[in-house]
Amino acid sequence: MSKVFSIVVADDDLDDQELIAAAFSEAKVRVVVNAVFDGIQLMDYLLGINRFKGRIMPDLVFLDLNMPLMDGFEALRQLRQYPTLKKLPVYIMTVSRSDLDKEMALRLGATGFYSKGASSKEIRQIVQEVCFECFS
C-alpha cells in the first residue's frame, strides 16, 4: 500500500482550490487535499489549533500570495519561525508574475514559486511538477 500524502491549499479562490484538488486526483499520487481560505486559517491548521485540532501535519502546502486577513507573504514569514515548520515544503502558486514577489517569497523560505494563469492545464502542469519533485 503506497503512502497517502496530505496537502494543504491556502487560497481564497474556491475555483482554484477545486482545480488544484482535481489536478492532484489526476496525478499518480494518493493525496488528501485540505483547503483554507487565508493565512490565519493556514497558521491555525499548521499549528493544529482552533477548529484544526487533531489534523494531520501536511506533507506540503500550496500557498497563494493574495488572500484576505493575512496574505501569503505574512503566512510564510510566520510559519518559517516555527522549528517544526522550517522544512515543510511550501510552494507559492499565484497569479503574480512579478520578479520582486518571487524574490521575496524565496527569501522568506518558499520551496518554489509558480505563476498560474486561469487555465486548468497550467495548474495540472504545476501540480505534476511538484508531485515529481516531492513524491518520487
GULUMRO-345345 format. One record per residue: residue number from 1; chain; x, y, z of N, C-alpha, C in turn. Coordinates in pm, 1 decimal. Example, Ala and Ser with C-alpha at 12.3 -4.5 7.8 and 13.67 -1.06 7.14 Angstrom:
<vogus>
(1,'A',(1319.0,-569.0,780.0),(1230.0,-450.0,780.0),(1320.0,-330.0,780.0)) (2,'A',(1285.0,-225.0,708.0),(1367.0,-106.0,714.0),(1290.0,3.0,787.0)) 
</vogus>
This chain:
<vogus>
(1,'A',(85.6,-118.1,0.0),(0.0,0.0,0.0),(89.5,123.6,0.0)) (2,'A',(69.6,212.6,-96.3),(151.5,333.4,-103.5),(100.5,438.9,-5.5)) (3,'A',(191.1,524.9,33.7),(160.0,630.0,130.9),(55.8,726.8,74.6)) (4,'A',(-30.5,774.3,162.8),(-124.8,879.4,127.5),(-65.7,1009.3,180.3)) (5,'A',(-42.9,1104.7,90.7),(16.4,1232.2,127.3),(-92.5,1332.4,162.0)) (6,'A',(-59.8,1422.4,252.6),(-153.5,1527.2,295.1),(-105.8,1661.4,239.2)) (7,'A',(-197.0,1731.1,172.1),(-168.5,1860.0,109.3),(-262.4,1964.2,168.4)) (8,'A',(-210.7,2085.0,190.7),(-297.0,2197.2,227.4),(-286.9,2300.9,116.5)) (9,'A',(-402.8,2343.6,68.9),(-410.3,2451.0,-29.8),(-464.5,2574.6,41.8)) (10,'A',(-382.7,2680.1,47.6),(-424.6,2806.2,108.4),(-450.5,2905.1,-4.8)) (11,'A',(-577.2,2923.6,-35.9),(-617.2,3008.7,-147.9),(-759.9,3054.1,-123.4)) (12,'A',(-786.2,3183.4,-138.5),(-920.8,3234.6,-112.6),(-1015.3,3212.6,-229.8)) (13,'A',(-965.2,3158.1,-340.5),(-1047.2,3133.5,-458.8),(-1089.2,2986.1,-461.5)) (14,'A',(-1217.5,2961.6,-438.4),(-1269.4,2824.6,-434.0),(-1244.3,2750.6,-565.3)) (15,'A',(-1257.0,2820.1,-678.8),(-1231.1,2756.4,-808.7),(-1087.5,2705.1,-817.1)) (16,'A',(-992.0,2786.5,-770.2),(-852.2,2743.5,-772.8),(-830.1,2625.5,-678.6)) (17,'A',(-893.6,2628.8,-561.8),(-883.3,2515.2,-469.5),(-929.9,2387.4,-538.3)) (18,'A',(-1044.0,2396.7,-607.0),(-1100.1,2278.6,-673.7),(-1012.8,2233.0,-790.3)) (19,'A',(-956.5,2328.7,-866.7),(-867.6,2292.4,-977.2),(-742.3,2220.8,-926.6)) (20,'A',(-686.6,2269.4,-816.8),(-567.4,2206.0,-759.9),(-600.6,2066.0,-709.0)) (21,'A',(-712.8,2052.5,-639.1),(-754.1,1920.3,-589.8),(-776.5,1824.0,-706.7)) (22,'A',(-839.7,1871.8,-813.1),(-864.0,1787.9,-930.8),(-732.1,1747.8,-996.0)) (23,'A',(-636.6,1840.0,-1001.2),(-505.6,1809.3,-1060.4),(-434.7,1700.9,-979.7)) (24,'A',(-447.4,1705.4,-846.6),(-386.7,1600.1,-765.1),(-456.2,1466.7,-788.2)) (25,'A',(-587.3,1468.7,-808.2),(-656.4,1341.6,-830.3),(-615.1,1279.5,-964.1)) (26,'A',(-571.3,1363.1,-1060.0),(-522.2,1312.7,-1188.5),(-377.5,1264.3,-1179.7)) (27,'A',(-304.3,1316.7,-1082.4),(-164.5,1276.0,-1065.5),(-162.9,1132.0,-1014.2)) (28,'A',(-52.3,1066.9,-1032.4),(-42.0,926.3,-990.7),(4.9,916.2,-845.8)) (29,'A',(-47.3,1004.7,-760.6),(-9.7,1009.9,-620.3),(-137.4,1009.8,-537.5)) (30,'A',(-137.2,933.5,-429.7),(-254.1,930.3,-341.1),(-242.4,1045.7,-242.2)) (31,'A',(-338.7,1137.5,-248.3),(-334.1,1254.7,-160.7),(-470.1,1282.4,-98.6)) (32,'A',(-463.8,1346.8,16.6),(-581.0,1406.8,78.2),(-554.4,1556.7,72.7)) (33,'A',(-645.7,1630.8,9.9),(-628.3,1774.9,-4.5),(-721.9,1845.9,92.5)) (34,'A',(-663.9,1929.9,176.5),(-741.0,2015.1,267.2),(-722.7,2158.9,221.9)) (35,'A',(-826.6,2238.8,237.3),(-820.3,2376.9,189.4),(-852.2,2475.0,301.3)) (36,'A',(-781.7,2587.9,297.5),(-809.2,2701.0,384.8),(-815.9,2825.3,297.4)) (37,'A',(-877.5,2931.1,348.5),(-906.5,3048.3,266.3),(-819.0,3170.2,294.0)) (38,'A',(-735.7,3166.2,398.5),(-648.7,3280.4,427.5),(-531.5,3234.0,513.0)) (39,'A',(-437.7,3325.5,534.4),(-318.3,3292.1,609.4),(-344.2,3259.1,754.9)) (40,'A',(-443.5,3320.6,814.7),(-476.8,3291.2,954.8),(-523.7,3147.0,967.1)) (41,'A',(-613.2,3104.7,876.2),(-658.6,2965.1,878.2),(-542.4,2869.9,852.0)) (42,'A',(-451.5,2908.8,763.0),(-335.6,2823.6,735.6),(-252.0,2805.4,861.6)) (43,'A',(-223.4,2913.7,931.7),(-143.4,2903.0,1054.3),(-215.9,2818.8,1159.0)) (44,'A',(-346.0,2838.8,1174.1),(-423.2,2755.9,1267.4),(-411.3,2608.4,1229.1)) (45,'A',(-422.9,2580.7,1098.5),(-412.8,2442.2,1051.3),(-274.3,2384.4,1083.3)) (46,'A',(-170.6,2458.0,1046.3),(-34.8,2406.7,1064.7),(0.8,2388.8,1211.6)) (47,'A',(-54.3,2473.9,1297.2),(-26.6,2464.4,1440.7),(-125.3,2372.3,1512.3)) (48,'A',(-229.0,2326.1,1439.6),(-326.9,2234.6,1498.0),(-410.0,2298.9,1607.1)) (49,'A',(-448.5,2425.2,1585.6),(-527.2,2495.8,1687.4),(-664.7,2533.0,1633.7)) (50,'A',(-749.8,2578.9,1726.6),(-887.8,2616.0,1696.9),(-960.0,2499.2,1629.4)) (51,'A',(-1021.9,2521.4,1516.4),(-1101.0,2413.1,1455.8),(-1016.1,2304.5,1389.8)) (52,'A',(-884.3,2320.3,1392.4),(-795.7,2223.3,1327.5),(-723.3,2132.0,1426.1)) (53,'A',(-772.9,2123.8,1549.9),(-713.2,2030.4,1646.3),(-725.7,1889.3,1591.6)) (54,'A',(-619.9,1812.4,1605.5),(-624.8,1673.5,1559.8),(-597.8,1655.2,1411.9)) (55,'A',(-564.8,1760.7,1342.4),(-536.6,1749.5,1198.9),(-406.8,1671.9,1178.3)) (56,'A',(-386.7,1620.4,1059.3),(-262.0,1553.4,1024.2),(-169.2,1658.3,963.9)) (57,'A',(-45.0,1660.2,1009.6),(52.2,1756.0,954.9),(68.8,1729.7,805.4)) (58,'A',(56.6,1832.9,723.6),(66.1,1811.9,578.7),(208.3,1781.1,533.3)) (59,'A',(216.5,1716.5,418.4),(345.3,1688.7,356.1),(392.0,1806.9,272.4)) (60,'A',(296.3,1890.4,229.1),(332.2,2012.0,158.2),(215.1,2108.9,156.4)) (61,'A',(248.3,2234.1,127.1),(149.5,2341.7,123.7),(159.1,2413.5,-10.9)) (62,'A',(43.0,2440.0,-70.8),(33.9,2533.7,-182.9),(-22.1,2661.9,-126.1)) (63,'A',(46.2,2772.6,-149.5),(12.2,2899.0,-86.6),(-5.0,3008.6,-190.5)) (64,'A',(-121.2,3071.7,-188.3),(-146.0,3188.8,-272.6),(-92.2,3310.8,-199.2)) (65,'A',(-47.0,3410.7,-272.6),(2.5,3532.1,-208.2),(-108.9,3629.2,-173.2)) (66,'A',(-210.1,3638.2,-258.2),(-315.2,3738.3,-241.5),(-438.0,3678.4,-174.8)) (67,'A',(-441.3,3690.3,-41.0),(-554.3,3639.1,36.7),(-593.8,3744.9,139.1)) (68,'A',(-718.6,3740.2,184.2),(-762.7,3835.4,286.9),(-707.5,3800.1,425.1)) (69,'A',(-718.7,3890.4,517.0),(-682.8,3875.9,658.4),(-532.7,3862.0,682.2)) (70,'A',(-469.2,3763.7,619.4),(-323.2,3750.4,624.6),(-279.6,3697.2,488.7)) (71,'A',(-196.2,3775.1,419.5),(-155.7,3731.9,285.4),(-50.1,3621.2,291.9)) (72,'A',(-13.8,3569.8,177.2),(80.3,3459.3,169.5),(219.0,3493.8,219.5)) (73,'A',(264.2,3617.1,194.9),(396.7,3657.8,243.8),(402.3,3650.6,396.4)) (74,'A',(300.9,3706.7,461.7),(299.7,3708.3,607.9),(284.8,3566.5,663.9)) (75,'A',(201.3,3484.9,600.3),(185.9,3345.5,644.6),(319.0,3271.7,633.2)) (76,'A',(389.0,3291.6,521.4),(518.7,3227.3,501.1),(619.3,3276.8,605.2)) (77,'A',(620.6,3406.7,628.4),(710.5,3465.4,728.1),(685.1,3402.1,865.6)) (78,'A',(558.2,3391.5,902.1),(523.8,3336.0,1033.5),(555.8,3187.6,1043.7)) (79,'A',(517.3,3110.6,943.4),(534.9,2965.5,956.6),(681.4,2926.4,960.7)) (80,'A',(767.3,2999.2,895.4),(910.5,2967.5,898.1),(975.3,2999.3,1033.4)) (81,'A',(902.9,3066.6,1122.7),(955.1,3095.4,1256.2),(942.1,2974.8,1350.1)) (82,'A',(861.8,2875.8,1312.8),(841.0,2757.3,1396.7),(937.0,2646.8,1354.6)) (83,'A',(1018.3,2596.1,1448.8),(1113.6,2489.4,1413.6),(1046.2,2369.6,1346.4)) (84,'A',(925.3,2335.4,1387.6),(855.9,2218.8,1330.7),(808.2,2244.6,1187.4)) (85,'A',(807.3,2370.7,1143.4),(758.1,2404.0,1009.2),(868.5,2452.5,915.3)) (86,'A',(989.9,2463.2,965.8),(1100.0,2518.2,884.8),(1125.3,2438.9,757.1)) (87,'A',(1112.6,2306.2,763.8),(1143.6,2221.8,647.8),(1019.8,2181.4,567.1)) (88,'A',(902.4,2226.6,609.3),(779.1,2194.1,536.2),(784.6,2255.5,395.9)) (89,'A',(769.4,2174.3,290.9),(769.7,2231.4,156.0),(648.2,2323.4,135.1)) (90,'A',(675.7,2446.9,97.3),(571.1,2545.4,71.2),(593.5,2599.6,-69.4)) (91,'A',(497.1,2572.5,-156.9),(504.2,2618.0,-295.2),(406.1,2732.8,-314.3)) (92,'A',(458.7,2845.0,-360.9),(373.2,2959.2,-392.9),(311.0,2932.7,-528.8)) (93,'A',(178.7,2947.9,-535.6),(106.5,2940.0,-662.4),(17.4,3062.7,-667.9)) (94,'A',(54.5,3156.6,-753.3),(-10.0,3287.1,-753.4),(-27.6,3339.3,-895.5)) (95,'A',(-115.5,3435.5,-912.0),(-132.0,3499.3,-1042.8),(-20.0,3599.7,-1067.8)) (96,'A',(53.3,3636.2,-964.1),(160.9,3734.6,-978.3),(270.3,3681.3,-1070.2)) (97,'A',(316.8,3766.4,-1157.0),(430.3,3733.1,-1242.7),(549.6,3823.5,-1209.8)) (98,'A',(541.1,3888.9,-1095.2),(642.2,3984.7,-1052.7),(769.4,3914.3,-1003.3)) (99,'A',(883.7,3955.3,-1058.2),(1011.3,3902.2,-1011.3),(1035.5,3940.1,-865.8)) (100,'A',(989.0,4058.8,-825.7),(1004.8,4101.9,-686.6),(927.6,4010.5,-592.0)) (101,'A',(805.6,3972.1,-631.0),(726.6,3879.1,-548.6),(797.7,3744.9,-537.8)) (102,'A',(851.8,3698.3,-650.3),(923.3,3570.5,-649.5),(1045.5,3578.2,-558.4)) (103,'A',(1124.5,3684.0,-572.3),(1243.9,3700.4,-489.4),(1207.5,3705.5,-341.5)) (104,'A',(1102.1,3780.3,-308.1),(1059.5,3794.6,-168.8),(1014.0,3659.3,-113.5)) (105,'A',(932.9,3585.8,-190.8),(881.9,3456.3,-145.6),(996.4,3358.2,-120.8)) (106,'A',(1091.8,3354.0,-211.3),(1204.9,3262.1,-195.7),(1292.8,3304.8,-78.2)) (107,'A',(1308.9,3434.5,-59.6),(1387.3,3484.1,53.7),(1320.3,3449.2,186.7)) (108,'A',(1185.8,3447.8,187.9),(1111.5,3413.3,309.5),(1106.3,3263.0,335.1)) (109,'A',(1154.4,3184.1,239.0),(1161.5,3039.9,262.6),(1069.5,2953.9,178.7)) (110,'A',(1010.6,3009.9,72.7),(928.5,2926.8,-16.2),(1017.4,2822.4,-83.3)) (111,'A',(963.3,2704.0,-102.3),(1034.9,2595.2,-168.2),(1038.6,2618.1,-318.8)) (112,'A',(929.3,2674.3,-371.5),(918.6,2701.6,-514.1),(816.5,2810.8,-538.2)) (113,'A',(819.5,2869.9,-656.2),(729.4,2979.7,-691.4),(675.3,2953.3,-830.2)) (114,'A',(542.6,2948.7,-842.1),(478.1,2926.0,-970.8),(375.3,3034.7,-997.2)) (115,'A',(380.9,3090.6,-1117.5),(277.7,3184.7,-1161.6),(172.9,3102.3,-1233.8)) (116,'A',(48.1,3120.8,-1190.9),(-59.9,3042.3,-1251.3),(-148.6,3134.6,-1334.1)) (117,'A',(-197.2,3080.7,-1441.2),(-299.2,3150.2,-1518.0),(-433.6,3093.3,-1476.5)) (118,'A',(-534.7,3121.7,-1554.5),(-667.9,3072.0,-1521.3),(-690.7,2931.2,-1576.0)) (119,'A',(-597.5,2881.4,-1656.1),(-622.6,2753.5,-1722.5),(-594.6,2635.1,-1630.6)) (120,'A',(-681.8,2537.6,-1637.4),(-663.3,2417.0,-1557.8),(-541.3,2339.2,-1607.4)) (121,'A',(-506.9,2355.5,-1735.3),(-389.5,2286.9,-1790.6),(-262.4,2334.6,-1719.7)) (122,'A',(-250.8,2465.3,-1698.7),(-134.7,2521.2,-1628.6),(-125.3,2466.9,-1486.4)) (123,'A',(-238.8,2464.5,-1417.6),(-240.2,2416.5,-1279.1),(-203.9,2268.1,-1273.9)) (124,'A',(-256.8,2188.6,-1367.2),(-221.5,2045.8,-1372.8),(-71.2,2027.7,-1393.3)) (125,'A',(-13.3,2109.2,-1480.2),(129.6,2101.5,-1508.5),(212.3,2134.3,-1382.9)) (126,'A',(171.6,2237.7,-1309.9),(241.1,2276.0,-1186.4),(231.9,2163.4,-1084.3)) (127,'A',(112.2,2108.3,-1066.7),(92.2,2000.4,-969.3),(176.4,1878.2,-1007.0)) (128,'A',(179.4,1844.0,-1134.5),(261.3,1730.0,-1179.1),(408.6,1753.3,-1144.8)) (129,'A',(457.2,1874.3,-1169.1),(596.9,1907.0,-1141.6),(628.0,1896.6,-992.0)) (130,'A',(537.5,1950.0,-909.3),(557.5,1945.6,-764.4),(550.2,1800.8,-714.5)) (131,'A',(458.0,1722.0,-766.8),(448.1,1580.7,-728.2),(577.3,1507.2,-759.7)) (132,'A',(630.8,1532.9,-879.3),(755.4,1467.4,-918.8),(867.6,1507.0,-823.5)) (133,'A',(874.4,1637.0,-790.3),(980.4,1687.9,-703.0),(968.6,1634.3,-559.9)) (134,'A',(845.7,1623.9,-509.1),(824.8,1589.4,-367.7),(801.3,1441.9,-342.2)) (135,'A',(739.6,1371.1,-433.3),(689.1,1238.4,-402.7),(753.3,1125.5,-483.0)) (136,'A',(857.7,1156.4,-560.9),(916.3,1045.9,-637.6),(1055.9,1012.4,-590.9)) 
</vogus>
